[in-house]
């Protein structure tokens, strides 16, 4: 009888704890999407720029990543975030990460053009390099008449051909075993 009461009590406690946990998760999720959090993201970006100018690049990167992960940003904030990340990675000599953030920035605003008055010469050079790389790739694809959909279609056709060859067993080898009957089972004792 005592074990039954303990079991019932422990189930009630677990149920109450589950309810409280769910309540706090819902409350936190609602806090992320509130307009006040948008303001905190702007404050995080301000703070990230401050860290960047103080040479605290890792702190700056962390703040910007938090901002990008927790909220949906408008285009201006996204551009600002990727610009900060690109600058940080450029200073850290992580050129591929810097280029990736410039690519993302240019996806949002293809007409973005930094000036020497606003940005460092290295950043302006990086943006121009990414822009040239992008134009070169697009021109090569256009010249060859190859679009990503053609590559996807060709890959799908090749995969289908391999599957057909493997499943039918006609991969170029003679398959003499398929015409021979199976051996008789051994006699029972």
C-alpha positions in Angstrom: 0.0 0.0 0.0 2.8 2.4 0.9 4.6 1.6 -2.4 1.5 2.5 -4.4 1.2 5.8 -2.6 4.9 6.6 -3.3 4.5 5.7 -6.9 1.4 7.9 -7.3 3.2 10.8 -5.5 6.4 10.4 -7.6 4.3 10.4 -10.8 2.6 13.6 -9.7 5.9 15.2 -9.0 7.2 14.2 -12.4 4.1 15.5 -14.0 4.4 18.8 -12.2 8.1 19.1 -13.1 7.3 18.3 -16.7 4.6 21.0 -16.8 7.0 23.6 -15.3 9.7 22.7 -17.7 7.3 23.0 -20.7 6.0 26.4 -19.3 9.5 27.8 -19.1 10.4 26.6 -22.6 7.3 28.2 -24.0 8.0 31.4 -22.1 11.6 31.5 -23.3 10.6 30.9 -26.9 8.1 33.7 -26.7 10.8 36.0 -25.4 13.1 35.2 -28.4 10.5 36.4 -30.9 9.5 39.6 -29.0 10.3 43.0 -30.4 12.5 43.7 -27.3 14.8 40.9 -28.5 15.3 42.7 -31.8 16.5 45.6 -29.8 18.9 43.4 -27.9 20.3 42.1 -31.2 21.0 45.6 -32.3 22.7 46.1 -28.9 24.7 42.9 -29.5 25.8 44.1 -32.9 26.9 47.4 -31.4 28.8 45.6 -28.7 30.3 43.2 -31.3 31.6 46.2 -33.2 33.0 47.7 -30.0 34.8 44.4 -29.4 36.1 44.4 -32.9 37.6 47.8 -32.6 39.2 46.8 -29.2 40.8 43.8 -30.9 38.6 41.3 -29.0 37.7 39.4 -32.2 36.5 36.1 -30.6 34.1 38.0 -28.4 32.8 39.9 -31.4 32.3 36.7 -33.4 30.4 35.1 -30.5 28.0 38.0 -30.2 27.3 38.2 -33.9 26.7 34.4 -34.1 24.3 34.6 -31.2 22.4 37.4 -32.9 22.3 35.4 -36.2 21.1 32.2 -34.5 18.5 33.6 -32.2 16.5 36.1 -34.2 15.3 36.8 -37.7 17.1 39.9 -38.8 16.1 42.5 -41.4 18.4 43.0 -44.4 20.3 45.9 -42.9 21.0 44.0 -39.7 22.0 40.9 -41.6 24.4 42.9 -43.8 25.9 44.5 -40.7 26.3 41.1 -39.0 28.1 39.5 -41.9 30.2 42.6 -42.4 31.4 42.4 -38.8 32.1 38.7 -39.1 34.0 39.2 -42.4 36.1 41.9 -40.8 36.9 39.8 -37.8 37.9 36.8 -39.9 39.9 39.0 -42.2 42.0 40.3 -39.2 42.4 36.7 -37.9 43.7 35.7 -41.4 40.8 33.2 -41.9 40.3 34.3 -45.5 37.8 31.5 -46.4 35.5 32.4 -43.5 35.8 36.1 -44.4 34.9 35.3 -48.0 32.0 33.2 -47.0 30.5 36.1 -45.0 31.1 38.5 -47.9 29.3 36.0 -50.2 26.3 36.0 -47.8 26.4 39.8 -47.6 26.3 40.0 -51.4 23.5 37.5 -51.6 21.4 39.9 -49.4 22.6 43.0 -51.2 24.3 42.4 -54.6 24.9 46.1 -55.1 26.8 46.5 -51.8 30.0 48.4 -52.5 32.2 49.4 -49.5 34.3 52.5 -49.8 37.8 53.3 -48.4 36.3 56.0 -46.3 34.0 53.5 -44.5 36.1 50.3 -44.5 39.7 49.1 -44.4 41.5 48.7 -47.8 41.8 44.9 -47.0 38.0 44.6 -46.6 37.3 46.6 -49.8 39.8 44.4 -51.7 38.1 41.2 -50.3 34.6 42.3 -51.4 36.0 43.1 -54.9 37.7 39.7 -55.0 34.5 37.9 -54.1 32.5 39.9 -56.6 35.1 39.0 -59.3 35.0 35.3 -58.4 31.2 35.4 -58.5 31.2 37.1 -61.9 33.8 34.6 -63.3 31.8 31.6 -62.1 28.5 33.0 -63.5 30.2 33.8 -66.9 31.8 30.4 -67.1 28.5 28.7 -66.4 26.7 30.9 -68.9 29.4 30.3 -71.6 29.2 26.6 -71.2 25.5 26.7 -71.0 25.7 24.7 -67.8 23.3 25.5 -65.0 23.2 23.8 -61.7 20.0 22.1 -62.8 21.8 20.4 -65.7 24.5 19.1 -63.2 21.8 17.8 -60.9 19.9 16.1 -63.8 23.1 14.6 -65.2 24.0 13.3 -61.7 20.6 11.8 -61.3 20.7 10.1 -64.7 24.2 8.6 -63.9 23.0 7.3 -60.5 19.9 5.7 -62.2 22.1 4.0 -64.8 24.4 2.6 -62.1 21.4 1.3 -60.1 20.0 -0.4 -63.2 23.4 -2.0 -64.0 23.9 -3.2 -60.5 20.4 -4.6 -60.0 20.2 -6.4 -63.4 23.7 -7.8 -62.9 24.8 -6.8 -66.4 27.8 -4.8 -65.3 30.0 -6.1 -68.1 30.8 -9.5 -66.5 29.3 -12.7 -67.9 26.7 -14.0 -65.6 26.7 -17.8 -66.3 25.4 -18.7 -62.8 21.9 -17.3 -63.6 21.2 -20.0 -66.3 22.3 -23.0 -64.1 19.7 -24.5 -61.8 20.3 -24.7 -58.1 21.8 -27.9 -56.7 19.5 -30.4 -55.0 19.3 -30.3 -51.3 21.1 -32.9 -49.3 19.2 -36.1 -48.2 17.6 -36.1 -44.8 19.0 -38.5 -42.2 
